[in-house]
Amino acid sequence: MSLTVSTLLTWLRENSSLVLLAVAVVIYFALRTSPTKGIDSPRTLDASLQTGQPVVVEFYSNL
């Protein structure tokens, strides 16, 4: 089975919703995951908050 440009374009047209969904998921996870700043103690948290720069603090609880 030979894969030509026309068959590839036909497949992309027929499955455009699936392709767009897959691209959206990849972009979402690429933008969503970011490295942590390494705040592992109250002292480093306080130092980070005192810098004068905006800080986003996320809190997770299993309760």
C-alpha positions as a LaTeX table, in Angstrom:
\begin{tabular}{lrrr}
\hline
Residue & $x$ (\AA) & $y$ (\AA) & $z$ (\AA) \\
\hline
Met1 & 0.00 & 0.00 & 0.00 \\
Ser2 & 1.55 & 3.22 & $-1.15$ \\
Leu3 & 0.90 & 6.36 & 0.87 \\
Thr4 & 0.60 & 9.31 & $-1.46$ \\
Val5 & $-0.05$ & 12.95 & $-0.75$ \\
Ser6 & $-3.59$ & 12.74 & $-2.10$ \\
Thr7 & $-4.53$ & 9.80 & 0.15 \\
Leu8 & $-3.00$ & 11.58 & 3.14 \\
Leu9 & $-4.97$ & 14.76 & 2.38 \\
Thr10 & $-8.14$ & 12.72 & 1.93 \\
Trp11 & $-7.60$ & 11.02 & 5.28 \\
Leu12 & $-6.96$ & 14.37 & 6.97 \\
Arg13 & $-10.15$ & 15.85 & 5.48 \\
Glu14 & $-12.23$ & 12.85 & 6.56 \\
Asn15 & $-10.77$ & 12.88 & 10.09 \\
Ser16 & $-10.35$ & 16.61 & 10.60 \\
Ser17 & $-12.28$ & 16.60 & 13.89 \\
Leu18 & $-10.06$ & 13.88 & 15.32 \\
Val19 & $-6.91$ & 15.66 & 14.15 \\
Leu20 & $-8.06$ & 18.98 & 15.65 \\
Leu21 & $-8.93$ & 17.30 & 18.93 \\
Ala22 & $-5.52$ & 15.60 & 19.10 \\
Val23 & $-3.72$ & 18.86 & 18.33 \\
Ala24 & $-5.77$ & 20.71 & 20.96 \\
Val25 & $-4.94$ & 18.09 & 23.61 \\
Val26 & $-1.23$ & 18.26 & 22.80 \\
Ile27 & $-1.22$ & 22.06 & 22.93 \\
Tyr28 & $-3.19$ & 22.04 & 26.20 \\
Phe29 & $-0.74$ & 19.71 & 27.92 \\
Ala30 & 2.27 & 21.53 & 26.50 \\
Leu31 & 1.04 & 24.84 & 27.90 \\
Arg32 & $-0.44$ & 23.41 & 31.10 \\
Thr33 & 2.63 & 21.64 & 32.41 \\
Ser34 & 5.28 & 23.95 & 33.72 \\
Pro35 & 8.18 & 23.30 & 36.05 \\
Thr36 & 7.66 & 24.06 & 39.70 \\
Lys37 & 9.72 & 26.71 & 41.45 \\
Gly38 & 10.88 & 24.29 & 44.11 \\
Ile39 & 9.12 & 25.88 & 47.06 \\
Asp40 & 9.53 & 23.13 & 49.59 \\
Ser41 & 9.46 & 24.95 & 52.92 \\
Pro42 & 7.69 & 27.89 & 54.55 \\
Arg43 & 10.94 & 29.86 & 54.49 \\
Thr44 & 11.32 & 29.60 & 50.70 \\
Leu45 & 7.61 & 30.40 & 50.27 \\
Asp46 & 8.00 & 33.54 & 52.38 \\
Ala47 & 11.11 & 34.57 & 50.43 \\
Ser48 & 9.25 & 34.08 & 47.16 \\
Leu49 & 6.30 & 36.14 & 48.36 \\
Gln50 & 8.53 & 38.98 & 49.56 \\
Thr51 & 10.17 & 39.55 & 46.13 \\
Gly52 & 7.43 & 41.96 & 45.04 \\
Gln53 & 6.58 & 39.91 & 41.96 \\
Pro54 & 3.14 & 38.36 & 41.40 \\
Val55 & 2.99 & 34.79 & 42.72 \\
Val56 & 0.40 & 32.09 & 41.99 \\
Val57 & $-0.02$ & 29.64 & 44.86 \\
Glu58 & $-1.93$ & 26.43 & 44.21 \\
Phe59 & $-3.18$ & 24.34 & 47.09 \\
Tyr60 & $-4.31$ & 20.74 & 46.71 \\
Ser61 & $-6.09$ & 18.76 & 49.37 \\
Asn62 & $-7.55$ & 15.26 & 49.39 \\
Leu63 & $-10.17$ & 16.19 & 51.98 \\
\hline
\end{tabular}
